[in-house]
């Protein structure tokens, strides 16, 4: 697990991991790790090399950043999956982060039941050995429902929906402020309307 600075021999320390919490930025996930440690009384152990990602072991939790974009998160997911497979850990993975909610009030917690790609298709597509490979992107419905229940108990507005993951921050998300923008505001709004439906 080169990018994490870990080897197969390190895996023995992760057998008890029950939750993997993943988010974009190093600072956000470092703060989240500290919060988890403080709240539940676990020591926060910094692990790995912290060049590209931060990684913390807090009791039954593994907290890590994934950087920005598909390639970055793909590397992290591969290496964490290998680490936990070697460890024999059975864990629930949760990705946390900000999102632009379409058709919901600002501040709503959006809980994903499925991911769609930039073409609004329900799978992740990648190129493997020159061929397109599509993998389903369906999440655990029971976990989604449990998170909604927790939000209700805490009186936090939430909704279950789909999350779009793009290969590009600017054009892929219909932003108008990139260096290249070959569409209009109306084109963007039409796409967002289609995504909402």
N, C-alpha and C positions, 0 to 999 in steps of 0.2 A: 504494500500500500504506500507506494513511493510519495505521492502528493501529501499524505498525512504524516509521513515520517514514522510509520509503524511497520512491523513485520508480522508474519504468521505467529511468531513466538510471543508477541504481545497479546494475542487474542485471549489467552487464559484469563486475563484481568477483566474481561467483558461478558462473561457468562451470565451475570445477573442483570444485564441491561433489559429492561421492560419497555422503555420509552425512548424513542429517538426524536428529538425536536430539532428541526432544521429551519434556518432562516437565512436571508440574504447577506446582511452586513456583519462584519466581525464585531463591531462595537455593540450592535443590537443583541447579538447572541451572547457576547461576553456579559452584558448586563442581565440578560435573561438567566444565564447560568448562575450568576451571583444571587439573583432573586429566588431561584429555586432552592439554592443552598441555604439561604437565610430563612426562607419560609418553612422548610422541612428539616432543618438542622443537620444537613449533610455537608461534609467538606467539599469544596470545589477543587477538583484536580485538573489542572491544565495538562493536556497530553498532546503528543505529536510535535510537529516542528513550527506550526503557526506562520508559515510563509504565505500560503495561499488561503488557508482556512484556519479558523480557530476550532478547537475541539476540547470539550470538557466532560469529565466523568463525575456525575453528582449522584451518589446512591444508585438507584435503578435507572437513572436517566443518562443519556448521551446527548449533549447539546453541541451543535456545530453550525458553522456558517457555510453557505454554498456559493458565495460569490454572485456574479451577475451573468445571466444567460444560460442557454441550454447546454453548451459544452462544459461550462464550469460545474453546473449541478450534476451533469452526467458523470463526470470524474468522481465527484464526492459520493454519489449514490452507489457507483460500482465499488469503490473502496470500502465504504461503510458496510455494504452488503457482504463483501468478502470477509471483513473483520468479524462481523457477527455470525457468519456461517462457520468460520473457524472456531469461534467461541462456543457455538452451540446455543446461542441466545435466541429466544423467541420474543420478538418485540413489536410494538405498535409504532409506526412512523407517522409523524405529524409535521407538515410543512407550514410555517407561520410567516406572515408578511403582509405588507400593504397591498391593496388592490384598488383598481378603479371599478367600483360597482356600477353596473348598468341597470337602471330601473329600480334602484334602492336608495333609501335615505343616506346621506353622508353619515359615516360613523357606524353603519350597520356591520356586524360581524357576518361575513360571508363564509359559509361552510360548504366545501365542495363535495359533491357526490360523484363528479366525473370531471375530467379535464378534456379540453378540445384544443386542437392545434390552431394555427393562424387562419386556416381555411374553414374553421368551425367543425372539423371532423373529429369523431370521438376516439382518436388514437394518436399515439406518438409515432412519428415516422422518422426513420434514420436510414442512412446508407451504409450497408455492410457488404464489403467485397464487391462494390460496384452495383449492388442491387438494393432497391427500396424495400425496407422491412417496416411493417406496421405492427405496433403492439397496442392492445387495448389499454385505456386509461380510466378504469373504473375503480372507485374507492369503496371502502367498507361502509355500507349503509347504516349498520348498527352504531358505528363510531360517530357518524354524522348526526344521527338521531340523539345520541347521548350528549353530544356537544350542544345541540339545540336545547335540550332539557336543562343543561347546566346554565346556559345563557338565560333561559326563562327564570330559573331560580334566582339568578343574580340580577334579574331585571335589565338585561342587556339585549337590545334589539338585534335579532339575528335572522338569517334566512339560509335555506339550503339551495344551492344552484350549481352551476358549472363554472369552471375556471378556464380561461383561455391562456395558453402558454405559447408565446411567439419566439421565433428565432431572431427577431430584430426589435430593439427598443423603440426606434423611431417609426419607420414605415410599417413594420409588423403590427404596431399598436395604433396606427392611424394618426400619429402625432404630426402636427403641422410645422414644427420648429426644427426639423432636421436639416442637414445640408442638402439632402435630396428629398423633394416632395412633389410628386407628379400627379397629385389629386387635389381636389378642392375640399373646402369645409363641408359642402353638401355631400360629396362622396363619402367623407368620414361619417357624417351623421346617418347616411343611408346604411352604411356598414354596421354602425352601432345599433340601429333599429333592427337590422336583420339578426345581429347577435342576441339582442334582447328577446326576440321572438323565438 
